[in-house]
Amino acid sequence: RHAADNAGRAVIREYADRAMAGFQKTMDSKNPSSIFFYSAQADDFARIRAALDDDPMANQLLDELEQSWKIYHLYFTGKGYASNKMRAEMMKRHFWSYYQQARTDNNLPKVIFKFGANHMYRGANGLNVFDIGNFVSELASREGTASCHLYVIGKRGFQNAYTPFADESAKQQ
């Protein structure tokens, strides 16, 4: 929709088709190596950016997509700590932006989160990252309020091991 011309639209369509085909292959094969974030390269984002109009919203969305790709690329290349730290910083930036918009002089917004357990720790989490949960706890302390962190875990059944396309062997009882 935001492509500058027919050539630009063709580039965007190519990447959209590539992403959908990769997702379907990943789901069918239960192997994440086909998803766009796994196979994309930095120059793919430059190519997409060149195909877009100077539409601020389209470019902002592409910036977010590229930052997410960098996070996953770090993880896929064995840099788990850097990936998780960058993800936590991104979540904190997004939260802070929304919080600032919702806050008024006389009103501190009430906030509820639903994240995986590693994101909601107070202090450093199991990956040694000070994640969004710690950020919110510190913010509540600064604002003179409190935060409540609740960890919910099933009593019985199976838990998928971090990925929706894992085979049965990746599930934990």
Secondary structure as a PSIPRED ss2 file (coil, helix, strand):
# PSIPRED VFORMAT (PSIPRED V4.0)

   1 R C   1.000  0.000  0.000
   2 H C   1.000  0.000  0.000
   3 A E   0.000  0.000  1.000
   4 A C   1.000  0.000  0.000
   5 D C   1.000  0.000  0.000
   6 N H   0.000  1.000  0.000
   7 A H   0.000  1.000  0.000
   8 G H   0.000  1.000  0.000
   9 R H   0.000  1.000  0.000
  10 A H   0.000  1.000  0.000
  11 V H   0.000  1.000  0.000
  12 I H   0.000  1.000  0.000
  13 R H   0.000  1.000  0.000
  14 E H   0.000  1.000  0.000
  15 Y H   0.000  1.000  0.000
  16 A H   0.000  1.000  0.000
  17 D H   0.000  1.000  0.000
  18 R H   0.000  1.000  0.000
  19 A H   0.000  1.000  0.000
  20 M H   0.000  1.000  0.000
  21 A H   0.000  1.000  0.000
  22 G H   0.000  1.000  0.000
  23 F H   0.000  1.000  0.000
  24 Q H   0.000  1.000  0.000
  25 K H   0.000  1.000  0.000
  26 T H   0.000  1.000  0.000
  27 M H   0.000  1.000  0.000
  28 D H   0.000  1.000  0.000
  29 S H   0.000  1.000  0.000
  30 K C   1.000  0.000  0.000
  31 N C   1.000  0.000  0.000
  32 P H   0.000  1.000  0.000
  33 S H   0.000  1.000  0.000
  34 S H   0.000  1.000  0.000
  35 I C   1.000  0.000  0.000
  36 F H   0.000  1.000  0.000
  37 F H   0.000  1.000  0.000
  38 Y H   0.000  1.000  0.000
  39 S H   0.000  1.000  0.000
  40 A C   1.000  0.000  0.000
  41 Q C   1.000  0.000  0.000
  42 A H   0.000  1.000  0.000
  43 D H   0.000  1.000  0.000
  44 D H   0.000  1.000  0.000
  45 F H   0.000  1.000  0.000
  46 A H   0.000  1.000  0.000
  47 R H   0.000  1.000  0.000
  48 I H   0.000  1.000  0.000
  49 R H   0.000  1.000  0.000
  50 A H   0.000  1.000  0.000
  51 A H   0.000  1.000  0.000
  52 L E   0.000  0.000  1.000
  53 D C   1.000  0.000  0.000
  54 D C   1.000  0.000  0.000
  55 D C   1.000  0.000  0.000
  56 P H   0.000  1.000  0.000
  57 M H   0.000  1.000  0.000
  58 A H   0.000  1.000  0.000
  59 N H   0.000  1.000  0.000
  60 Q H   0.000  1.000  0.000
  61 L H   0.000  1.000  0.000
  62 L H   0.000  1.000  0.000
  63 D H   0.000  1.000  0.000
  64 E H   0.000  1.000  0.000
  65 L H   0.000  1.000  0.000
  66 E H   0.000  1.000  0.000
  67 Q H   0.000  1.000  0.000
  68 S H   0.000  1.000  0.000
  69 W H   0.000  1.000  0.000
  70 K H   0.000  1.000  0.000
  71 I H   0.000  1.000  0.000
  72 Y H   0.000  1.000  0.000
  73 H H   0.000  1.000  0.000
  74 L H   0.000  1.000  0.000
  75 Y H   0.000  1.000  0.000
  76 F H   0.000  1.000  0.000
  77 T C   1.000  0.000  0.000
  78 G C   1.000  0.000  0.000
  79 K C   1.000  0.000  0.000
  80 G H   0.000  1.000  0.000
  81 Y H   0.000  1.000  0.000
  82 A H   0.000  1.000  0.000
  83 S H   0.000  1.000  0.000
  84 N H   0.000  1.000  0.000
  85 K H   0.000  1.000  0.000
  86 M H   0.000  1.000  0.000
  87 R H   0.000  1.000  0.000
  88 A H   0.000  1.000  0.000
  89 E H   0.000  1.000  0.000
  90 M H   0.000  1.000  0.000
  91 M H   0.000  1.000  0.000
  92 K H   0.000  1.000  0.000
  93 R H   0.000  1.000  0.000
  94 H H   0.000  1.000  0.000
  95 F H   0.000  1.000  0.000
  96 W H   0.000  1.000  0.000
  97 S H   0.000  1.000  0.000
  98 Y H   0.000  1.000  0.000
  99 Y H   0.000  1.000  0.000
 100 Q H   0.000  1.000  0.000
 101 Q H   0.000  1.000  0.000
 102 A H   0.000  1.000  0.000
 103 R C   1.000  0.000  0.000
 104 T E   0.000  0.000  1.000
 105 D C   1.000  0.000  0.000
 106 N C   1.000  0.000  0.000
 107 N E   0.000  0.000  1.000
 108 L C   1.000  0.000  0.000
 109 P C   1.000  0.000  0.000
 110 K C   1.000  0.000  0.000
 111 V C   1.000  0.000  0.000
 112 I C   1.000  0.000  0.000
 113 F C   1.000  0.000  0.000
 114 K C   1.000  0.000  0.000
 115 F C   1.000  0.000  0.000
 116 G C   1.000  0.000  0.000
 117 A H   0.000  1.000  0.000
 118 N H   0.000  1.000  0.000
 119 H H   0.000  1.000  0.000
 120 M C   1.000  0.000  0.000
 121 Y C   1.000  0.000  0.000
 122 R C   1.000  0.000  0.000
 123 G C   1.000  0.000  0.000
 124 A C   1.000  0.000  0.000
 125 N C   1.000  0.000  0.000
 126 G C   1.000  0.000  0.000
 127 L C   1.000  0.000  0.000
 128 N C   1.000  0.000  0.000
 129 V C   1.000  0.000  0.000
 130 F C   1.000  0.000  0.000
 131 D C   1.000  0.000  0.000
 132 I H   0.000  1.000  0.000
 133 G H   0.000  1.000  0.000
 134 N H   0.000  1.000  0.000
 135 F H   0.000  1.000  0.000
 136 V H   0.000  1.000  0.000
 137 S H   0.000  1.000  0.000
 138 E H   0.000  1.000  0.000
 139 L H   0.000  1.000  0.000
 140 A H   0.000  1.000  0.000
 141 S H   0.000  1.000  0.000
 142 R H   0.000  1.000  0.000
 143 E H   0.000  1.000  0.000
 144 G C   1.000  0.000  0.000
 145 T C   1.000  0.000  0.000
 146 A C   1.000  0.000  0.000
 147 S C   1.000  0.000  0.000
 148 C C   1.000  0.000  0.000
 149 H C   1.000  0.000  0.000
 150 L C   1.000  0.000  0.000
 151 Y C   1.000  0.000  0.000
 152 V C   1.000  0.000  0.000
 153 I C   1.000  0.000  0.000
 154 G C   1.000  0.000  0.000
 155 K C   1.000  0.000  0.000
 156 R C   1.000  0.000  0.000
 157 G C   1.000  0.000  0.000
 158 F C   1.000  0.000  0.000
 159 Q E   0.000  0.000  1.000
 160 N C   1.000  0.000  0.000
 161 A C   1.000  0.000  0.000
 162 Y C   1.000  0.000  0.000
 163 T C   1.000  0.000  0.000
 164 P C   1.000  0.000  0.000
 165 F C   1.000  0.000  0.000
 166 A C   1.000  0.000  0.000
 167 D C   1.000  0.000  0.000
 168 E H   0.000  1.000  0.000
 169 S H   0.000  1.000  0.000
 170 A H   0.000  1.000  0.000
 171 K C   1.000  0.000  0.000
 172 Q E   0.000  0.000  1.000
 173 Q C   1.000  0.000  0.000
